[in-house]
């Protein structure tokens, strides 16, 4: 083969927002698949906030990416060769920020490129969508008539969470950055309200949008948004926590809320990682695909072209510059 | 009647630890029961940390005590007169820091003074014991072999919580203030270990006592103990929170833990108020009384004599000076 394998390595552990000195582009030979493995040509790479945590050398729910290794990530792609798959088959399970990868066949999930565009399996039907599904149905179920609040409401997780909560009968309030995103959340996603966290007085605006307080908060940003939400939590409110992207670049963790609030309001605060709920992935993939066909689930992608642009796009994701699920088309 | 009704009023909202200028002793006439009500001679008054919150004029799960009103509290006592009870009957449900009270009969629960000493219905079999029971069985159940940690381990709630958790098969580690209390927790209550929070290096001592981390933390103190516990919480750890007595005199709430810890470790943090679980009171009263008879449940009371001494005893409770469930004998 004369073709190469463009890839991005973690050359250095970033301080704050990662740069192209931390995430270095290079071209390597196309991997030779190990016996029994499948060679996949990745077509779309998913960029997700959790990746920032993997760049740090700290204990977390998953080990960090080793220095010098290809950055970790999930792709949808097409089989080039290997046992058990027709060449050209669309599969989920490609690995790494790179064009080609060699994967054991049991880790690949064929996806129906007719039911939804392949990139949707990375977002609305994939890990972020399943995170929303698990959070809304298992971790912090919302009851009809209750107020449900989700931050990063135009993002990959928030957009799906709000739409699920609305189908469950909740009054849904989003929080997003900027007028354009807020309009999208209200008008396209059908949330009951959306508050701009870049506005002047977030606590006041959120209180106004939630006149009966907050019964369920789906947390994925932390920081100032979390501080604005906390005083509005109702007795017996539930908080589902899947991440705190606003704080991922902080060197020292900021203090959290005094937990006497949890006693006074009998709060239930539950952190979760979607990977601990593997059986929900196919459940949501089917449910979400059906809702897409029925036209009751909406999503938006922010597609960046070319692997060279992935580090910059990822830096933008951490500061809220993307609009919709961020994917890199590996043209 | 020539007898008077000694009582204690909330004369002023305290700053920090309450004094006898906040909690003022006086003698009033014995109340005339309203028609249909029962006159009760309170014999033992329960002093509990939650009372500190009722002295502040802030929104919480229960309204504050009005300025000038008799301080709120629960007693066991004996019926003097009134419908539906033989005079002399021991009842739970007397109200206020006072010798006499007039109570609607449906709020009185007759207690079996043969099955346990009457004061036990304020502590091990009463509100604190039921708090321990609800926390261990409903809010944060512990599994056999897991490590269960409870603070204020020689106190009214902690002592019972640890003994219940041990019966559920957990390895139980207490935290208490001073060598005498720690020895009691280990030797009399049968905890597997007890750490002195007044020792030199609480985080290190706690880590040593919990070599496999902490699976369930029963929180009733907050402050430095909470900060020592947090880094030891295992993946999927559960935190049952019924109070944070170490912080009740603080003017401004101290910051809490950064909640990214809840995501990383998939924590479940649940605040609760035992009053929301009314059906558990009789369940625990019967279960606990049976365990007392069988000799498998131990408790200790710190009995202070005379209502005049209640404010000083309450101040001591907030700084850990009591040893066992604090009650005032209304001699």
Contacts between the chains, C-beta under 8 A, distances in Angstrom:
chain1	res1	chain2	res2	distance
A	60	B	264	5.1
A	61	B	235	7.1
A	61	B	263	7.9
A	61	B	264	5.4
A	61	B	265	7.5
A	61	B	266	7.3
A	219	B	259	7.5
A	222	B	259	7.1
A	222	B	260	6.9
A	226	B	259	7.3
A	235	B	61	7.1
A	241	B	259	6.2
A	241	B	262	5.2
A	241	B	263	5.1
A	242	B	263	6.4
A	243	B	260	7.9
A	243	B	263	5.8
A	244	B	259	6.9
A	244	B	260	5.0
A	244	B	263	6.8
A	247	B	258	7.6
A	247	B	260	6.6
A	253	B	258	3.7
A	253	B	260	6.3
A	254	B	258	6.0
A	255	B	255	3.0
A	255	B	256	6.6
A	255	B	257	7.7
A	255	B	258	6.4
A	256	B	255	6.6
A	256	B	256	4.5
A	256	B	257	5.2
A	256	B	258	4.7
A	256	B	259	4.6
A	257	B	255	7.6
A	257	B	256	5.2
A	257	B	259	7.5
A	258	B	247	7.5
A	258	B	253	3.7
A	258	B	254	6.0
A	258	B	255	6.4
A	258	B	256	4.7
A	259	B	219	7.5
A	259	B	222	7.1
A	259	B	226	7.3
A	259	B	241	6.2
A	259	B	244	6.9
A	259	B	256	4.6
A	259	B	257	7.5
A	259	B	269	7.1
A	259	B	271	7.4
A	260	B	222	6.9
A	260	B	243	7.9
A	260	B	244	5.0
A	260	B	247	6.6
A	260	B	253	6.3
A	261	B	271	7.7
A	262	B	241	5.2
A	262	B	269	6.0
A	262	B	270	7.3
A	262	B	271	3.5
A	263	B	61	7.9
A	263	B	241	5.1
A	263	B	242	6.4
A	263	B	243	5.8
A	263	B	244	6.8
A	263	B	271	4.0
A	263	B	272	7.4
A	263	B	273	7.1
A	264	B	60	5.0
A	264	B	61	5.4
A	264	B	271	7.1
A	265	B	61	7.5
A	265	B	271	6.7
A	266	B	61	7.2
A	266	B	270	7.7
A	266	B	271	5.1
A	266	B	272	5.5
A	266	B	273	5.9
A	266	B	276	6.4
A	267	B	269	7.5
A	267	B	270	7.2
A	267	B	271	5.1
A	268	B	268	7.3
A	268	B	269	7.5
A	268	B	270	4.9
A	268	B	271	7.9
A	269	B	259	7.1
A	269	B	262	6.0
A	269	B	267	7.5
A	269	B	268	7.5
A	269	B	269	4.2
A	269	B	270	7.4
A	270	B	262	7.3
A	270	B	266	7.7
A	270	B	267	7.2
A	270	B	268	4.9
A	270	B	269	7.4
A	271	B	259	7.4
A	271	B	261	7.7
A	271	B	262	3.5
A	271	B	263	4.0
A	271	B	264	7.1
A	271	B	265	6.7
A	271	B	266	5.1
A	271	B	267	5.1
A	271	B	268	7.9
A	272	B	263	7.4
A	272	B	266	5.5
A	273	B	263	7.1
A	273	B	266	5.9
A	276	B	266	6.4
